[in-house]
Amino acid sequence: MITHICRGYEPTAPIAEACFHKGLPQHHNLATNQHFNLFLKPQYGVEMSRNKSIINLFVAASFIISPYLSHAASFDCKKAKTSNEKLICMTPELSKLDEELAKTYLLSLKNSAGNDIIKKSQRAWLKQIKKECSSADCLIKNYRIRLETLENWEKSIPADTTMIGTHYLSHSVPIISNSTKEGYYLIDAKNCISIEEKDNKTISFSILTFNTNGHICDINGIAKLVGNEYQYIPSSNTDELDKACSLRIVNRAGSILILDPEMKCREYSCGVRAGLDGTVFPKNLSMTTGCDRGY
């Protein structure tokens, strides 16, 4: 079954083509429409001269046959099933935003080195709006925010309140095994960063990531705002290796970037096959508090 890329799944050429389908088919077989017989009854004011009847038939049909087929969207509105999909098709502004978002999403995948993160972020965003939105106004607001997020995905921005909360990334982790043909098997894991604001220049944070063979990185502490990013401040009574850690937490429009430029944080807080430098967390706010350390 092909799923449209505008619904957040991996693109293929046929999907991309379907996603940008616009407008109506050139021909409609009105005889197959369930409302067709209504136009032939006198009480609907259509049983007049032959020519006038035909004109009235097509005018009325434009309002009755699948009302959400008349606006462009990033998917085939004839196949709209969910309430949000139908809202998109029935609302001109939302239809336009949906098509624009699909194009921006594909462009982001093409231009970003971390396109796998974008795909996962898009899926999480779609789940979020499905849960939160039941009106066109809610969808329009969230579509505009998402457009701005994707357009500036890798652009570093000043630290702000969008960083506060718990953000996660679900992914698969390879576990080396001689018992499988491939030499490994995959397990599901969830990387997590939790950030709490202490004051306007200080945060407490907790980072937990799962890497190859189940090796983890686990670090938490206090970070101070320096310029536009937060820098980890090791406590005075910690290990010397931890004191050498220069972890940086960078705010971006669509994500949070973790930097460990000297790899010192890795030495103290990570397993052999794990690392923190370049770790990205899409801004998917979770209702949970803190990162689940159920290991």
N, C-alpha and C positions, 0 to 999 in steps of 0.2 A: 504493500500500500504506500503510495507516495504522499508525503506530508509536506505542505507548502512551507517554504523557508520563512515566510512571514509569520508562521506559527512558531518559529524558533529552532528548527532542526537543521541538520547539516545540508548544505546546498548541493544540488546536481544541476546539470544543464536543463533537463526537463522541468525540474522543480522551479528553477529561476524563471523559466519561460512562463510557467503557469502562474507564478507569483505576480508577474507584471501584466497579466491578462487585463485588458481594459474594455469597458463598455459592454454592449449587448451583441449577441449574435446578429448577423445581418437578416436572418429570416426566422420567423416564429410561426409555428403551426397552431393557430388559435383554436382549431377544431379539437385539439387534444386538451385544452384548458378546461378545468372543472367548472369555471364560471361562465363558460361560453353560452350555455342555454339561457342564462338570465337575460342576455341581451335580446333574445328572440321573443320575450314576453311583452305584451302591451303595457303592463304597469311600469315598465322601465323606460317608456317613451321612445322605443326604438323601432316600433312597427309602423313605419311611415313609407315614404317613397324608397325605391331600391337604393338609389344613390345616397340619399340622406341616411338611410339605415346603415349603410356601410361606413359612412363617415363617423356616425355616432358610435358605432361598434368599436372602431379603432381608437377613438378619443377615450371612451370609457375603459377600454382594455388597458390603456396606458396607466390607469390608476389602480386597476384591480389585479392584473397579472403580476405576481411576486413583486411587491413594491420596492423591495431592496435590491432589485436588479439594475436600477437606473443610475447608480453612482459607481465611479471607478474605485477599486480597492486593490490591494496587493494579492488578492486571491479571487477565485471564481465564486461570486456571490450566489450563484445557483446552488452551490454546495454548502452554503452557510448552515451550520447546525446549532452552535451554541448561542446563547442570548447575546454575548458580546460580539460575536461575528455578525449577527443580524443587526445589532446597533451600528456597527461599522458600516454595513452596507446601506442602511437607511439614513445615515447622517452624512451629508456631503462633506462637511469639514473633517469629520473623523475618517471618512473614506480616503480623502486626500492625504491626511496625516499617516494613515496606515501604509499607503503606497510610498510616501516619502520615507517612512521609517524602514521599509523593506529595502529600498535602494541604499539608504545610509548604512544599514546593517551589512549588506553585501560589500559595500565600499570599505567599511571598517575591517571586515575579514581580509580583504585584499591588501590593505595598507598596513595592518598591524602584525608585528612579529608574534604576538601572543594571541592569535585568533582563536585558539582552543578555549582560552579564558573568556573571550567575548561570547562564544557559543554557549558556554555554561551559564554565563551571566544573563544572556538573553532568555534562556529557558527558565531561569529563576525569576526573572522579571515578569514573564508571561504567567507563571504560576501565581505570582503576587497580585497582579491586576485581576486575574480570574477570581481570586479570593476577595479582593477589596472593592472592585468596581461592578456596579450594576446599573450605571447610568452613563449617558453619552458625555456629560460634563466631567465625570470622574475619569473616563477614558481619555478624553481630550487633554486634560491636565497632565495625566501620566505619560501620554504619548509625547507631549511637548518636552517634558523633563527628560524622557528617554532619548529623544532626538538630540538634545543638547549634550547629554552624557556621551553618546556614541560619536558625535562630531568632535568632541574634545577628549576622547578616551585616554590618550597618552599625554595629554597636556597637564603638566604640574600646575597646581593652583594653591593659593594660601590655605593653610589649615583652617578647617571650619567644622561646624557641628555635624556635617554628613559623615564624619569619621567616627563619631561617638556611637557606640552600640556593638553588637556582635555581627561579624561578617564571616562568611564561610565559603568554601569551595569543595564541592563533592567531586571525587575523581577516583580512578582505579590505580592501585599500587601493585607492581609486579613482585611476586615472591618466588625466588629461585628454587627450583625443585627438579631433581633428577627423575622423578616419577612421572613426569609429563613429557609428551613428544616435543613440545616447544622448549622445554627446559625451565619453564616457569608457569605460574598461574596468577590470576588477578584477584584481588580483594577490593571491596569498596571501602573508601576512607573519606574523611571530611577534615580538611584543613580549616583552621579557625583563628581569627584574631578578635579579641574583645578589648574595647577601649572605653575607659571611663574618665570623664573630665573632673579634675581636681580643682583647678582654677583656670583663668583664661590663658595661662601659659604652661600648664602642667597637666599631664594625663598619667593614669596608671594603665598598663596594658598587659595582655597575656596572649602569647602566640603558641599554637600547637600545630605542627605539620607532620604528615606521614609520608615517607619516602620509600625508595626501593628496599625490598626485603623487610619492610616493616620498621626500618630505622626512623626515629623521630627527632624533631627539634622541639624543645620545650623551654620557653623563656618567658619570664614576666618581670615587671618592675615599674620604675618611674621614668618618664621621658619629659624633657623640657623643650619648649618651643625655641628654636634657633633659626632666625630668618623665617622661611616658609615651611620648615619641616621640624618634626620632633626628633630629638636625639636622646638615646638611652643614657641614664645616669646610674651607673652601678653603685650599690651601697658600699659604705666604707669598710664593712666587715666581711665582704665577700672574698672569694678566691681570687688570686692574682690573674688567672686566666680570664675570669669574668670581668675584672677591672680593665682588661685590654680590649673588651668588646666596644665597638663604636657603631652600634646598631642605629639606623636611621629609619624613620617612618614617614613616608612621603605621601601627601594627599594628591590624588588626581581626580579628574572629573568623574570618571566611571569606576575607579578602583583605588586601592591603597597598595603602595609599593614598599617592600621591605628591602633595605640595602645593608649589606655586611661587607663593605669594600675591602677590608683587610682580612676577612675570613676568621677573625678572632672570636666572634660570637659562636661560630660553628664549632670551634675547638672545645668550647666549654659546654654548650647547650645542645649539641646534636650528636647523633650516632655517626658511625663511619661513613655510611652511604647517604647521609642527609646534609642539607645546607639551607641557609636562609637567604643569601644574596640573590636578588631578583625575584623573590616570591611575590606573587600578586594575589590580592584578595578582591574580587568584584564586590561592589557595594550592595550586597544582598542582606538587608537588615533582618536578623532573626529575633523572635520574641524571647528566646532563651537568654539567660544572663550568664556570661562567662563561657569558657570552652569546656566541653565534656571530656574529661580525662578518664574515660572508662577502660583504661588499659592496665 
